[in-house]
Structure formats: C-alpha cells, structure tokens
Amino acid sequence: MYPDATPQDAVMSDAEAATEARRIIADAYRPTAYRDPSPVPVRGDTPPVAQPGRPPMSQGATDASVLMLAGGVTTTMVGGTAAVLMYVSQFADPLVCGLVFGAPTALVLALAQLLKGAKPAPDVHHHYDGPVYQDQRNIQTRTTGVWAKTNNEQ
C-alpha cells in the first residue's frame, strides 16, 4: 500500500483483482526479444564485410595456418628449452642437445609422411545421361635436366 493511499483505495472488487492479476501475469510472461522468422535474402546489393579476427580464407588455408602457428610455437619451445639447458649446465654439448631435442621432431615428420601416404583413395561417382565414352589413362611424368624436358609415358 502506498503512503498517500487511503484505506478505501486499497479495496478492489473480485473482478478488478482478477483483471489486475491477469495483467501482471501477462506482463511477466511477455517475450523480451523477437526474432524475425522471414528468410534472409540469398543475394543482396551489399558486399560481404570481413569480420574481425582471422581474414577470410578457405578451410585448407585455415588448417595450414593453424598448423604453421602450432609448429612455430613448438619449435620455439624446444629451442628455448635446449638453450636454457645449455646455459644452465655450462658444459652441455650442443651436438647432444641437438640430437635429444631434434629426435622427436624428426620422428613426428617421419610419421606425418607415413600417414600422408596412408590416406584412402576418394570414392568417384559419375552420373551420365546419354551415351558416354570414358577413357581413363595413367600417365607417368618425369622432368629432368637443367633445361627442363618433360617426358610423358603411358
């Protein structure tokens, strides 16, 4: 009850109380946001805008850049560890440190080459409508010499 209200103002009929209760409940459950369900146009006059962060590039380029960043960080950590070890010990042999810290890198590179060659060949599906002549040939290409000469053999 408000300080300036009189006792007669506080009395409501049952119908007024029910109406006020419905209004309060409706206000409490009113949505606070609205999403327009109409579809966004596929093509418009406004050119695309690059978003903040990494520049737009293909998925392959994104994967390669992440790999390069991770490789750079890993190389920095391994090199920094070797440098600190040689400095702190004062008698560490650089050749031994190079072998110890370089061996995991060589192992990872060898495993990466091994896994790269182990990828399965992609499935090829052709759908034709009408008569088709299909010629699949394997051509061996070899380029040699200072002045490049390419020999294609079937």
Secondary structure by P-SEA (a helix, b strand, c coil): cccccccccccccaaaaaaaaaaaaaaaacccccccccccccccccccccccccccccaaaaaaaaaaaaaaaaaaaaaaaaaaaaaaaccccaaaaaaaaaaaaaaaaaaaaaaaaaccccbbbbbbccbbbbbbbbbbbbbbcccbbbbbcc
